[in-house]
Amino acid sequence: MSLSVEASRSRHSSVDLRDARFEYARTRDPVLRERLVLGHMGLAMQLARRFGPRGGQSQDDVNQVACLALVKAVEGFDPTRGLRFSSYATAAILGELKRNLRDHSWSVRPSRSAHDLYLAMESALDELTHELRRRPTLSELASRLGVSVDDILHAQEVGGGRVAASLDRPPLGGREALVDSIGGDDVELRRVEQRATLRTLLGVLSEHERDVVRLRFQNGMSQAAIAESIGASQMHVSRVLRRALGQLRAAVGEDAR
């Protein structure tokens, strides 16, 4: 008897909501909108649970996205087109949940096409694993989705960006944190200030003197090789270097004072 009563109530509730959808489409009454939203809240929550809490979002955050999508579905539904509201609302809510997942729960945000392919691949992976009773090959996944193996590999790479690895956690099989095992002291960093100072000091020299100093100390050429390179005597090169170094020492002394 109680089952019959419940079934009767369910049928009346369904009819009432259908009538409310037609009435809301005609009047846009906010009271009717609220009634329709509350009447389909179970559908929104059921779909929201499929998406999780993921990344930095809580389940309440995901539920809110689903609720807002339900409100938009109620407002945009046209009952005169003959489409079932549940089908229309499901598509609308799933679309918003997927966009939310793509926009807010990935450490590295992929393109929409790459994200959708990743989700399709995950779904196909579960289906084929159940059907074949083993993990499917890349070719089998590609065949199920109608894409190339390269597309599947790209989707797998995209999936690697969902959660960023913590630098404070040791790598697999290691003991020290990842942050302690990467990078190191840059010895060239210590010379940045020296280079900047030298660039300023070289400004006191003539262009010819700078060229000779560069060939000797930057290129490591001997005085004889420099003389041959610039078409001068070795004695001339020696005099230029002596004069240039004297000017640089004097400039350093002035900076120190």
C-alpha positions in Angstrom: 0.0 0.0 0.0 2.8 2.4 1.0 4.6 1.6 -2.3 1.5 2.5 -4.3 1.2 5.8 -2.4 4.9 6.7 -3.0 4.5 5.9 -6.7 1.4 8.0 -7.0 3.2 10.9 -5.3 6.1 10.5 -7.6 3.9 10.7 -10.7 2.1 13.7 -9.4 5.4 15.4 -8.5 6.6 14.7 -12.1 3.4 16.1 -13.6 3.6 19.2 -11.3 7.2 19.9 -12.3 6.3 19.6 -16.0 3.4 22.0 -15.6 5.7 24.3 -13.6 8.2 24.3 -16.5 5.5 25.4 -19.0 4.2 28.0 -16.6 7.7 29.4 -15.8 8.5 29.6 -19.5 5.4 31.7 -19.9 5.6 33.9 -16.8 9.3 33.8 -15.7 8.0 33.8 -12.1 11.0 33.6 -9.7 8.9 31.5 -7.3 8.4 28.9 -10.0 12.1 29.0 -10.8 13.0 28.3 -7.2 10.6 25.4 -7.2 12.0 23.9 -10.3 15.6 24.3 -9.1 14.8 22.6 -5.8 12.8 19.9 -7.6 15.9 18.9 -9.6 18.6 19.5 -7.0 19.1 15.8 -6.6 20.2 15.5 -10.2 22.7 18.3 -9.8 24.2 16.8 -6.6 24.4 13.3 -8.2 26.4 14.8 -11.2 28.6 16.9 -8.9 29.7 13.9 -6.9 31.1 12.3 -10.0 33.6 15.2 -10.3 34.9 15.1 -6.9 36.7 17.5 -4.8 39.8 17.9 -6.9 42.8 20.1 -6.8 42.3 23.0 -4.3 38.5 22.8 -4.5 36.1 21.2 -1.9 33.0 19.2 -2.6 31.0 22.3 -1.7 32.8 24.3 -4.4 31.9 21.6 -7.0 28.3 21.4 -5.7 27.9 25.2 -6.1 29.1 25.0 -9.8 26.4 22.3 -10.4 23.7 24.3 -8.7 24.5 27.4 -10.8 24.4 25.3 -13.9 21.0 23.9 -12.9 19.7 27.5 -12.4 20.9 28.3 -15.9 19.3 25.2 -17.3 16.0 26.0 -15.7 16.2 29.5 -17.2 17.2 28.4 -20.6 14.9 25.4 -21.1 12.2 25.6 -23.7 9.5 23.0 -22.9 7.8 23.5 -26.3 10.6 21.8 -28.1 9.7 18.4 -26.8 13.1 17.7 -25.1 13.2 16.0 -21.7 14.4 18.5 -19.1 16.5 15.9 -17.4 18.5 15.4 -20.6 18.8 19.1 -21.2 19.9 19.8 -17.6 22.4 16.9 -17.5 24.2 18.1 -20.6 24.3 21.7 -19.2 25.5 20.7 -15.7 28.1 18.3 -17.1 29.4 21.0 -19.4 29.8 23.5 -16.5 31.5 20.8 -14.3 34.0 19.9 -17.0 34.8 23.6 -17.5 35.3 24.0 -13.8 37.5 21.0 -13.7 39.6 22.3 -16.6 39.8 25.9 -15.2 40.4 25.3 -11.5 41.8 21.9 -10.6 44.8 21.6 -12.9 48.3 22.6 -11.9 49.0 23.3 -15.6 45.9 24.4 -17.5 45.5 22.5 -20.8 43.6 23.5 -23.9 39.9 22.6 -23.9 40.4 20.0 -26.7 43.3 18.3 -24.8 41.3 18.3 -21.6 38.3 16.8 -23.2 40.4 14.1 -24.9 42.0 13.3 -21.5 38.6 12.8 -19.9 37.4 10.7 -22.8 40.5 8.6 -22.6 40.0 8.0 -18.8 36.4 6.9 -19.5 37.5 4.6 -22.3 40.3 3.2 -20.2 37.8 2.2 -17.4 35.4 0.7 -20.0 38.0 -1.3 -21.9 39.6 -2.5 -18.7 36.2 -3.9 -17.6 35.5 -5.4 -21.0 38.9 -7.0 -21.6 39.7 -7.8 -18.0 43.2 -6.2 -18.5 44.6 -2.8 -19.2 44.0 -1.8 -22.9 46.9 -1.0 -25.2 47.4 2.4 -26.7 46.1 1.1 -30.0 42.9 -0.2 -28.4 42.3 3.1 -26.7 42.9 5.0 -29.9 40.6 2.7 -31.8 37.8 3.2 -29.2 38.1 7.0 -29.4 38.7 7.2 -33.1 42.0 9.1 -32.7 45.6 8.3 -33.3 48.1 6.8 -30.9 50.0 10.1 -30.8 46.8 11.7 -29.6 46.5 9.2 -26.8 50.1 9.8 -25.8 49.5 13.6 -25.8 46.4 13.1 -23.6 48.5 11.1 -21.1 51.1 13.9 -21.1 48.3 16.4 -20.4 47.1 14.2 -17.5 50.5 14.6 -15.9 49.8 18.3 -15.4 46.8 17.7 -13.1 48.8 17.7 -9.9 52.2 19.3 -9.4 54.8 17.3 -7.5 55.9 18.9 -4.2 59.5 20.0 -4.1 59.5 19.1 -0.4 58.8 15.4 -1.1 61.7 13.1 -1.9 61.6 11.4 -5.3 60.7 7.7 -5.6 63.4 5.7 -3.9 65.2 8.8 -2.6 65.6 10.2 0.9 66.3 13.9 0.5 63.7 16.4 -0.7 63.6 17.1 -4.4 64.3 20.8 -3.7 67.7 19.8 -2.2 68.7 17.6 -5.2 68.1 20.0 -8.1 70.0 23.2 -9.0 73.2 24.4 -7.3 75.4 27.4 -6.9 76.0 29.4 -10.0 79.7 30.3 -10.0 79.1 32.8 -12.8 76.7 34.7 -10.5 79.6 35.9 -8.4 81.2 37.4 -11.5 78.2 39.5 -12.4 79.3 42.5 -10.3 82.9 42.1 -11.4 81.8 42.2 -15.1 79.6 45.2 -14.5 82.5 47.0 -12.8 84.9 46.1 -15.6 82.5 47.3 -18.3 82.4 50.7 -16.6 86.2 50.8 -16.2 86.9 50.0 -19.8 85.1 53.2 -20.6 88.2 55.1 -19.7 90.2 53.4 -22.5 90.3 54.2 -26.1 88.7 51.8 -28.6 92.1 50.6 -29.7 93.2 50.0 -26.1 90.0 48.1 -25.4 90.6 45.9 -28.4 94.1 45.0 -27.3 93.0 44.3 -23.7 90.1 42.1 -24.9 92.4 40.1 -27.2 94.9 39.6 -24.4 92.7 38.9 -21.4 89.4 37.7 -22.9 90.7 35.7 -25.8 94.0 34.7 -24.1 96.2 35.6 -27.1 99.9 36.2 -26.6 101.4 39.6 -27.3 103.0 38.3 -30.5 99.7 36.9 -31.7 98.0 40.2 -31.0 100.7 42.1 -32.8 100.2 39.9 -35.9 96.4 40.3 -35.6 96.4 44.1 -35.5 99.3 44.6 -37.8 101.6 46.2 -35.3 104.9 45.3 -33.5 105.0 43.3 -30.3 106.6 46.3 -28.6 103.6 48.5 -29.5 101.3 45.9 -28.0 103.3 45.8 -24.8 103.2 49.6 -24.5 99.4 49.7 -25.2 98.8 47.1 -22.5 101.1 48.8 -20.0 99.3 52.1 -20.6 95.8 50.6 -20.5 96.4 48.7 -17.3 97.8 51.8 -15.6 94.7 53.7 -16.5 92.5 50.9 -15.2 94.5 50.8 -11.9 94.1 54.6 -11.6 90.4 54.3 -12.2 90.0 51.6 -9.6 91.9 53.7 -7.1 89.6 56.7 -7.8 86.5 54.5 -7.2 88.0 53.2 -4.0 88.5 56.8 -2.7 
